[in-house]
Amino acid sequence: MTDDTHAKLDNLLRSANIRLGRIQRNRLAWLVDRYGAPTLGGHYEGLRHGGVIVLTEPPSGAAAELFYRSLHSGCAVAIPFGENPGFDFLKSKLTEFGTVSPSAEGPHELWWGGIGWSKLSASADGATIRPRIVSYYPFGSDPDDIRSLRRSLDELELDSHIEPVAAELGEQVLCFEKAEFLARMWQRYSEPLLFVEAGATLCEAPLLPSALGCDVALHKWNRWEMSARTLYLGRTARAGQLLRSWHHLAASYPSIWDGYLLDQAWGLTSSEGPLDTVWLPRSYHAMKGDLAAARATILHSEQTTTTSLGPDPGFAGLVRAARRAGRTGARDAFMVMTSEAANENGVAVILRDIEANDARAVAATVEAVTGAFAADCGGYKRFELSLCALKDDLGAAQAAAQQARYRILEIAPGQSIPRDFSRRACISHRRSRGHDRLPSLSLTDISTMLKTIILLTQTVQQQRPLANLLREFNPDLAFCSALSALDLAAIAPDILRNARLVSFANDIPVSQKFLLRLGHGAYKFHVAPVQYPGLPASHDDSEDPRCFSAIAQSIAIWPDCRRVVGLETVTVPDDATPTERERLIFTRLAHLFWRMSSLIARDAEIRGIIDSTESKPTFAQMN
């Protein structure tokens, strides 16, 4: 890139008030060097001549379509505020090349893409750095499984390392064994590593990742699910950090499949520094029978219809939308910063309503709050920033912060953030124990939103263990005990505004007046001799008379608003005595409460899990 082009890029960033970190600036300069001069996206009509188009505002649906039609393979698109979900629709129309995650010097995600991989793939032919291909196979397995891989490596004259591993489950290699193998290869060799499964075949030299000069490169199956079957690791500190995080997670959760843990490691590493990620094209993850097999660089032996990439269907609902846009979601911290403070205290800042606000306002608030913590940590060791577009995102971010026992602050785009906000928050937290709002900061302390749990139980002995369990997930909760309707009536109205009622094994009716005063709803844990609660009575013999259901259900004035939010069933043996039957049923009810305690203790609406339009219930995975 010439000095004139460098100057033009710097002038564009300065005039548009775009703040990039060094790694992000290098990636953008790399794009300009290959695609041409940068321009600021403003008009969406007419064919473009090429170059890099920098977008700072998300276009509407019609504008996004016009913009897409104006592009060709000689154009690249860079979005310096890629964390904003307002850009998701446009991203879905483009080919996603990669992302560079935020850092303290550049607190935004840089997303870059274009129209097809042809221009970038052509540049791979001139790559001067060739990765070492590494793979393994289970000890004692059929050597034919790796013969095609060895043959293709020899034909392409690629350096490689393939070895047998002693898998604990015989021919099935677990995630922690894969991560451990890669960690050994990282220590053994000095060049970049490209891992492929042993059953794969290389149809041509896989030089694209090293030509792009990234930290890590992988393919997203179905555009969102990270696959560990093809994984490139550059020789950078950030690639090593991702590998260590993946290795640690895999050792801690050995039974979880590798794609999920790789996703979590990527999210963690991305939040802690500028990870330069390339999302590899399908040709690097083609499968037998795939339409892309004829143009494959790496051909895997599995069939296209394989489901082993994502055995947990509930995981899709958690991350699909964010991963398709190449960004972290509300359940992941967008950015993590640490200070020199000699403690383990943390503050979680949640930026809400980001999709409903101007992208510039969101970006300015992100820069203000991260800059304020960098200038004055306020005595906090760790700072986490989460971005939330929807109410469900807000609840998820709150729950994560509460489990970490962080100070939680909620802000909105455009709010004024004082430079000493961290210190003010710390002082206010000490004075109020995390209950009072912070009007001087123009911030909302969301730990004050749910203050009290009203426990309505069958016996007084049930109160303390239930309260202790809920307090584990929200230490600042206060509790009111109740055994009867008179106890409920005696609770002061100002407490009800910040309270939630939880009824456990107590069937007394709750008055409409009381329910209307509750600020955070009411839930009832009870037992019913039915197999399919929440559905009309069945006309066949499908109900098992021995089956009892432990049910968690919202309490509402209108029947249509009542929903089953938790369910467990137990089948009582025919020869069980009445005492044994009661013990089995109560144990199941207590287990349901234990399983849902983290949801009950946090300030979020709990979703229903039964769809009554079906002949039998269908259960959604609960977050």
CORJOQUI-V713430 format. One record per residue. N is the residue number from 1. RES is the residue in three letters. SS is DSSP state (h for helix, s for strand, l for the rest). OMEGA is omega in whole degrees, -180 to 180 (none if undefined). D_LAST is the distance of its C-alpha to the last C-alpha in whole Angstrom. Layout:
[[N:RES:SS:OMEGA:D_LAST] [N:RES:SS:OMEGA:D_LAST]]
This chain:
[[1:MET:l:-178:48] [2:THR:l:178:51] [3:ASP:h:-180:52] [4:ASP:h:179:52] [5:THR:h:176:49] [6:HIS:h:-179:47] [7:ALA:h:180:49] [8:LYS:h:178:47] [9:LEU:h:180:44] [10:ASP:h:179:44] [11:ASN:h:179:46] [12:LEU:h:-180:43] [13:LEU:h:-179:40] [14:ARG:h:-178:42] [15:SER:h:180:43] [16:ALA:l:179:40] [17:ASN:l:179:38] [18:ILE:l:-177:36] [19:ARG:l:-180:35] [20:LEU:l:172:34] [21:GLY:l:-176:34] [22:ARG:h:-179:37] [23:ILE:h:178:35] [24:GLN:h:178:34] [25:ARG:h:178:37] [26:ASN:h:179:38] [27:ARG:h:179:36] [28:LEU:h:177:37] [29:ALA:h:177:41] [30:TRP:h:178:40] [31:LEU:h:-180:39] [32:VAL:h:180:42] [33:ASP:h:-176:45] [34:ARG:h:-176:44] [35:TYR:h:-180:43] [36:GLY:l:-172:46] [37:ALA:l:179:46] [38:PRO:s:173:43] [39:THR:s:179:43] [40:LEU:s:-178:40] [41:GLY:l:178:39] [42:GLY:l:177:40] [43:HIS:l:-174:42] [44:TYR:l:-177:40] [45:GLU:l:176:43] [46:GLY:l:-178:46] [47:LEU:l:-180:45] [48:ARG:l:-177:45] [49:HIS:l:-178:47] [50:GLY:l:180:45] [51:GLY:s:-179:43] [52:VAL:s:179:40] [53:ILE:s:-179:39] [54:VAL:s:-178:37] [55:LEU:s:179:34] [56:THR:l:178:33] [57:GLU:l:-180:32] [58:PRO:l:179:30] [59:PRO:l:176:32] [60:SER:l:-178:31] [61:GLY:h:-180:31] [62:ALA:h:179:35] [63:ALA:h:178:36] [64:ALA:h:178:33] [65:GLU:h:178:35] [66:LEU:h:179:38] [67:PHE:h:180:37] [68:TYR:h:-179:36] [69:ARG:h:-179:39] [70:SER:l:-175:41] [71:LEU:l:172:40] [72:HIS:l:-172:41] [73:SER:l:178:41] [74:GLY:l:180:43] [75:CYS:s:171:40] [76:ALA:s:-180:37] [77:VAL:s:177:35] [78:ALA:s:179:33] [79:ILE:s:-176:31] [80:PRO:l:176:31] [81:PHE:l:-173:28] [82:GLY:l:178:26] [83:GLU:l:-177:23] [84:ASN:l:-179:23] [85:PRO:h:176:21] [86:GLY:h:179:24] [87:PHE:h:-172:26] [88:ASP:h:-177:23] [89:PHE:h:179:25] [90:LEU:h:179:28] [91:LYS:h:-178:27] [92:SER:h:-179:26] [93:LYS:h:-176:30] [94:LEU:l:171:31] [95:THR:s:-177:31] [96:GLU:s:178:29] [97:PHE:s:-177:31] [98:GLY:s:179:29] [99:THR:s:170:27] [100:VAL:s:-173:28] [101:SER:l:-172:26] [102:PRO:l:174:27] [103:SER:l:-179:29] [104:ALA:l:-180:31] [105:GLU:l:177:34] [106:GLY:l:-170:32] [107:PRO:l:177:28] [108:HIS:l:175:27] [109:GLU:l:176:26] [110:LEU:s:178:29] [111:TRP:s:178:28] [112:TRP:s:-177:31] [113:GLY:s:-178:32] [114:GLY:s:180:35] [115:ILE:l:177:36] [116:GLY:l:-174:36] [117:TRP:l:-169:37] [118:SER:h:-177:41] [119:LYS:h:180:42] [120:LEU:h:179:40] [121:SER:h:179:40] [122:ALA:h:-180:44] [123:SER:h:-180:44] [124:ALA:h:-179:42] [125:ASP:h:-179:46] [126:GLY:h:-178:47] [127:ALA:l:180:45] [128:THR:l:179:46] [129:ILE:l:180:44] [130:ARG:l:-179:43] [131:PRO:l:172:40] [132:ARG:s:180:40] [133:ILE:s:180:38] [134:VAL:s:179:37] [135:SER:s:179:35] [136:TYR:s:172:35] [137:TYR:s:-179:36] [138:PRO:s:180:35] [139:PHE:l:179:38] [140:GLY:l:179:41] [141:SER:l:-178:39] [142:ASP:l:180:41] [143:PRO:l:177:43] [144:ASP:h:-179:43] [145:ASP:h:-178:39] [146:ILE:h:-176:40] [147:ARG:h:-179:44] [148:SER:h:178:43] [149:LEU:h:179:41] [150:ARG:h:-178:44] [151:ARG:h:-179:46] [152:SER:h:177:44] [153:LEU:h:178:44] [154:ASP:h:-179:48] [155:GLU:h:-179:49] [156:LEU:h:179:47] [157:GLU:l:-180:48] [158:LEU:l:174:45] [159:ASP:l:-175:45] [160:SER:s:173:42] [161:HIS:s:178:41] [162:ILE:s:-178:40] [163:GLU:s:174:40] [164:PRO:s:175:39] [165:VAL:s:179:36] [166:ALA:l:-178:36] [167:ALA:l:-179:32] [168:GLU:l:-178:31] [169:LEU:s:177:30] [170:GLY:l:-177:33] [171:GLU:l:178:33] [172:GLN:s:180:29] [173:VAL:l:-178:29] [174:LEU:l:-177:25] [175:CYS:h:-176:23] [176:PHE:h:176:25] [177:GLU:h:175:28] [178:LYS:h:-180:28] [179:ALA:h:178:27] [180:GLU:h:176:30] [181:PHE:h:-180:32] [182:LEU:h:178:32] [183:ALA:h:178:32] [184:ARG:h:179:35] [185:MET:h:179:36] [186:TRP:h:179:35] [187:GLN:h:-173:38] [188:ARG:h:-173:40] [189:TYR:l:-177:41] [190:SER:l:-179:42] [191:GLU:l:175:41] [192:PRO:l:-179:38] [193:LEU:s:172:36] [194:LEU:s:179:34] [195:PHE:s:171:33] [196:VAL:s:178:33] [197:GLU:l:-174:32] [198:ALA:l:-178:35] [199:GLY:l:-176:36] [200:ALA:l:174:36] [201:THR:s:177:39] [202:LEU:s:-179:40] [203:CYS:l:175:42] [204:GLU:l:-177:43] [205:ALA:l:-177:42] [206:PRO:l:-174:39] [207:LEU:l:-176:40] [208:LEU:h:-177:38] [209:PRO:h:-179:35] [210:SER:h:177:38] [211:ALA:h:-180:40] [212:LEU:h:175:37] [213:GLY:l:-177:37] [214:CYS:l:175:33] [215:ASP:l:-176:32] [216:VAL:s:178:29] [217:ALA:s:179:29] [218:LEU:s:-179:27] [219:HIS:s:175:26] [220:LYS:s:179:23] [221:TRP:s:-176:23] [222:ASN:l:175:22] [223:ARG:l:-179:22] [224:TRP:l:-171:19] [225:GLU:s:-176:18] [226:MET:s:-180:20] [227:SER:s:178:23] [228:ALA:s:180:25] [229:ARG:s:172:28] [230:THR:s:-175:29] [231:LEU:s:178:29] [232:TYR:s:178:31] [233:LEU:s:176:32] [234:GLY:l:-179:34] [235:ARG:l:179:37] [236:THR:l:179:35] [237:ALA:h:-178:33] [238:ARG:h:175:30] [239:ALA:h:177:30] [240:GLY:h:178:31] [241:GLN:h:178:28] [242:LEU:h:180:25] [243:LEU:h:178:27] [244:ARG:h:179:27] [245:SER:h:179:23] [246:TRP:h:179:22] [247:HIS:h:-180:25] [248:HIS:h:179:23] [249:LEU:h:-179:20] [250:ALA:h:178:21] [251:ALA:h:-179:23] [252:SER:h:-177:21] [253:TYR:l:-172:18] [254:PRO:l:-177:21] [255:SER:l:-180:20] [256:ILE:l:-176:17] [257:TRP:l:-167:19] [258:ASP:h:-179:20] [259:GLY:h:179:19] [260:TYR:h:-177:15] [261:LEU:h:175:17] [262:LEU:h:176:20] [263:ASP:h:-179:17] [264:GLN:h:177:16] [265:ALA:h:178:19] [266:TRP:h:179:20] [267:GLY:h:180:18] [268:LEU:h:-179:19] [269:THR:h:180:23] [270:SER:h:-178:23] [271:SER:h:-174:21] [272:GLU:h:180:24] [273:GLY:l:-174:27] [274:PRO:l:178:29] [275:LEU:l:-179:28] [276:ASP:s:-175:30] [277:THR:s:171:28] [278:VAL:s:178:29] [279:TRP:s:-172:27] [280:LEU:l:178:30] [281:PRO:l:-177:31] [282:ARG:h:-179:31] [283:SER:h:177:34] [284:TYR:h:-180:33] [285:HIS:l:-180:30] [286:ALA:s:-180:32] [287:MET:s:179:32] [288:LYS:s:-178:35] [289:GLY:l:180:36] [290:ASP:l:177:34] [291:LEU:h:-180:36] [292:ALA:h:-176:36] [293:ALA:h:-178:37] [294:ALA:h:-179:41] [295:ARG:h:-173:40] [296:ALA:l:166:38] [297:THR:l:175:38] [298:ILE:s:-178:36] [299:LEU:s:179:36] [300:HIS:s:-173:33] [301:SER:s:-179:34] [302:GLU:s:178:31] [303:GLN:s:-178:31] [304:THR:l:-175:30] [305:THR:l:-177:27] [306:THR:l:177:26] [307:THR:l:-177:22] [308:SER:l:180:22] [309:LEU:l:-178:21] [310:GLY:l:-178:17] [311:PRO:l:-179:17] [312:ASP:l:-178:13] [313:PRO:h:180:13] [314:GLY:h:-180:9] [315:PHE:h:-177:10] [316:ALA:h:-178:12] [317:GLY:h:-178:9] [318:LEU:h:-168:8] [319:VAL:h:-170:12] [320:ARG:h:-176:14] [321:ALA:h:-179:16] [322:ALA:h:-177:16] [323:ARG:h:176:18] [324:ARG:h:178:20] [325:ALA:l:177:21] [326:GLY:l:-177:22] [327:ARG:l:172:20] [328:THR:l:-180:17] [329:GLY:l:-178:14] [330:ALA:l:-180:13] [331:ARG:l:175:10] [332:ASP:l:172:13] [333:ALA:l:179:17] [334:PHE:l:-177:19] [335:MET:s:179:22] [336:VAL:s:177:23] [337:MET:s:178:26] [338:THR:s:-178:28] [339:SER:l:-180:31] [340:GLU:l:-177:34] [341:ALA:l:-177:33] [342:ALA:l:177:34] [343:ASN:l:179:30] [344:GLU:l:-179:27] [345:ASN:l:179:26] [346:GLY:s:175:23] [347:VAL:s:178:23] [348:ALA:s:179:20] [349:VAL:s:-178:21] [350:ILE:s:178:19] [351:LEU:s:-173:21] [352:ARG:s:174:19] [353:ASP:l:-174:21] [354:ILE:l:-178:22] [355:GLU:l:-178:22] [356:ALA:l:-176:24] [357:ASN:l:178:27] [358:ASP:l:-178:29] [359:ALA:h:179:29] [360:ARG:h:179:31] [361:ALA:h:177:30] [362:VAL:h:-179:27] [363:ALA:h:-179:29] [364:ALA:h:179:31] [365:THR:h:176:28] [366:VAL:h:-179:27] [367:GLU:h:-178:30] [368:ALA:h:-175:31] [369:VAL:h:177:28] [370:THR:h:177:28] [371:GLY:h:179:32] [372:ALA:h:179:32] [373:PHE:h:178:30] [374:ALA:h:-179:33] [375:ALA:h:-177:36] [376:ASP:l:-177:35] [377:CYS:l:178:32] [378:GLY:l:-179:32] [379:GLY:l:178:32] [380:TYR:l:178:29] [381:LYS:l:-172:28] [382:ARG:s:179:25] [383:PHE:s:177:24] [384:GLU:s:179:20] [385:LEU:s:177:20] [386:SER:s:180:17] [387:LEU:s:-175:18] [388:CYS:l:178:16] [389:ALA:l:-174:17] [390:LEU:l:179:15] [391:LYS:h:178:14] [392:ASP:h:177:10] [393:ASP:h:-179:11] [394:LEU:h:179:13] [395:GLY:h:180:10] [396:ALA:h:179:8] [397:ALA:h:178:11] [398:GLN:h:-177:12] [399:ALA:h:180:10] [400:ALA:h:-180:11] [401:ALA:h:180:15] [402:GLN:h:178:15] [403:GLN:h:177:14] [404:ALA:l:-179:16] [405:ARG:l:178:19] [406:TYR:l:168:20] [407:ARG:s:-174:22] [408:ILE:s:177:20] [409:LEU:s:178:22] [410:GLU:s:179:21] [411:ILE:s:179:24] [412:ALA:s:178:24] [413:PRO:l:178:27] [414:GLY:l:179:30] [415:GLN:l:177:30] [416:SER:l:-179:33] [417:ILE:l:178:32] [418:PRO:l:-177:34] [419:ARG:l:-179:35] [420:ASP:l:-175:35] [421:PHE:h:-179:31] [422:SER:h:-179:30] [423:ARG:h:178:33] [424:ARG:h:180:33] [425:ALA:h:180:29] [426:CYS:h:-180:30] [427:ILE:h:-180:33] [428:SER:h:-180:31] [429:HIS:h:179:29] [430:ARG:h:-178:31] [431:ARG:h:-170:33] [432:SER:h:-175:30] [433:ARG:l:172:28] [434:GLY:l:-176:25] [435:HIS:l:-172:26] [436:ASP:l:176:28] [437:ARG:l:-178:28] [438:LEU:s:-177:30] [439:PRO:h:-179:32] [440:SER:h:180:34] [441:LEU:h:-173:32] [442:SER:l:177:30] [443:LEU:s:177:27] [444:THR:s:177:24] [445:ASP:l:-171:23] [446:ILE:h:175:20] [447:SER:h:177:20] [448:THR:h:-173:22] [449:MET:l:174:20] [450:LEU:l:-176:19] [451:LYS:l:-168:22] [452:THR:s:169:22] [453:ILE:s:176:21] [454:ILE:s:-179:23] [455:LEU:s:177:23] [456:LEU:s:-173:25] [457:THR:s:-180:26] [458:GLN:l:180:28] [459:THR:l:179:30] [460:VAL:l:-180:31] [461:GLN:h:-180:30] [462:GLN:h:-173:26] [463:GLN:h:-172:26] [464:ARG:h:-179:26] [465:PRO:h:178:24] [466:LEU:h:179:21] [467:ALA:h:180:22] [468:ASN:h:180:22] [469:LEU:h:180:18] [470:LEU:h:-178:17] [471:ARG:h:177:19] [472:GLU:h:-177:18] [473:PHE:h:176:15] [474:ASN:l:-173:17] [475:PRO:l:-176:20] [476:ASP:l:-179:22] [477:LEU:l:168:21] [478:ALA:s:-176:24] [479:PHE:s:172:24] [480:CYS:s:-179:27] [481:SER:s:178:28] [482:ALA:s:176:29] [483:LEU:l:-174:30] [484:SER:l:178:32] [485:ALA:h:177:32] [486:LEU:h:178:35] [487:ASP:h:179:33] [488:LEU:h:-178:30] [489:ALA:h:-177:33] [490:ALA:l:-178:34] [491:ILE:l:-176:31] [492:ALA:l:-179:33] [493:PRO:h:-179:31] [494:ASP:h:174:31] [495:ILE:h:-176:28] [496:LEU:h:-178:26] [497:ARG:l:-179:26] [498:ASN:l:-172:23] [499:ALA:s:173:22] [500:ARG:s:177:19] [501:LEU:s:175:21] [502:VAL:s:180:19] [503:SER:s:-178:22] [504:PHE:s:177:22] [505:ALA:l:179:24] [506:ASN:l:-172:26] [507:ASP:l:-179:27] [508:ILE:l:179:30] [509:PRO:l:178:29] [510:VAL:l:-175:28] [511:SER:l:178:30] [512:GLN:h:-180:29] [513:LYS:h:-180:31] [514:PHE:h:-180:29] [515:LEU:h:-179:25] [516:LEU:h:-178:27] [517:ARG:h:-178:27] [518:LEU:l:-179:24] [519:GLY:l:-172:22] [520:HIS:l:171:18] [521:GLY:l:-178:18] [522:ALA:s:-179:19] [523:TYR:s:-175:17] [524:LYS:s:175:19] [525:PHE:s:-177:19] [526:HIS:s:-178:21] [527:VAL:s:177:23] [528:ALA:s:-180:25] [529:PRO:l:180:27] [530:VAL:l:179:25] [531:GLN:l:-177:23] [532:TYR:l:-180:22] [533:PRO:l:177:21] [534:GLY:l:-179:21] [535:LEU:l:174:23] [536:PRO:l:180:27] [537:ALA:l:-178:29] [538:SER:l:-180:30] [539:HIS:l:178:33] [540:ASP:l:-177:33] [541:ASP:l:-175:33] [542:SER:l:179:30] [543:GLU:l:179:29] [544:ASP:l:-177:29] [545:PRO:l:179:31] [546:ARG:l:-173:30] [547:CYS:s:175:26] [548:PHE:s:-179:25] [549:SER:s:168:21] [550:ALA:s:-169:19] [551:ILE:s:168:17] [552:ALA:s:-172:15] [553:GLN:s:176:16] [554:SER:s:177:17] [555:ILE:l:-178:20] [556:ALA:l:180:22] [557:ILE:l:-177:26] [558:TRP:l:-178:26] [559:PRO:h:-179:25] [560:ASP:h:-179:23] [561:CYS:h:178:20] [562:ARG:l:-178:19] [563:ARG:l:176:16] [564:VAL:s:-178:15] [565:VAL:s:178:11] [566:GLY:s:-175:12] [567:LEU:s:169:14] [568:GLU:s:-179:16] [569:THR:s:176:20] [570:VAL:s:177:23] [571:THR:s:-177:26] [572:VAL:l:178:29] [573:PRO:l:-178:32] [574:ASP:l:-176:35] [575:ASP:l:-179:37] [576:ALA:l:176:35] [577:THR:l:178:37] [578:PRO:h:179:36] [579:THR:h:179:35] [580:GLU:h:179:33] [581:ARG:h:179:31] [582:GLU:h:180:30] [583:ARG:h:179:29] [584:LEU:h:-178:27] [585:ILE:h:-179:25] [586:PHE:h:178:24] [587:THR:h:179:23] [588:ARG:h:178:20] [589:LEU:h:179:20] [590:ALA:h:179:19] [591:HIS:h:178:17] [592:LEU:h:178:15] [593:PHE:h:179:15] [594:TRP:h:-177:15] [595:ARG:h:-176:11] [596:MET:h:-173:10] [597:SER:h:-180:12] [598:SER:h:178:10] [599:LEU:h:-179:8] [600:ILE:h:-174:12] [601:ALA:h:-176:14] [602:ARG:l:-177:12] [603:ASP:l:179:14] [604:ALA:l:177:11] [605:GLU:l:-177:11] [606:ILE:l:-176:9] [607:ARG:l:172:9] [608:GLY:l:-177:11] [609:ILE:l:-180:11] [610:ILE:s:175:15] [611:ASP:l:-173:17] [612:SER:l:177:20] [613:THR:l:-179:22] [614:GLU:l:177:22] [615:SER:l:173:25] [616:LYS:l:-177:22] [617:PRO:l:170:18] [618:THR:l:-171:16] [619:PHE:s:175:12] [620:ALA:l:177:9] [621:GLN:l:-177:6] [622:MET:l:-179:4] [623:ASN:l:none:0]]
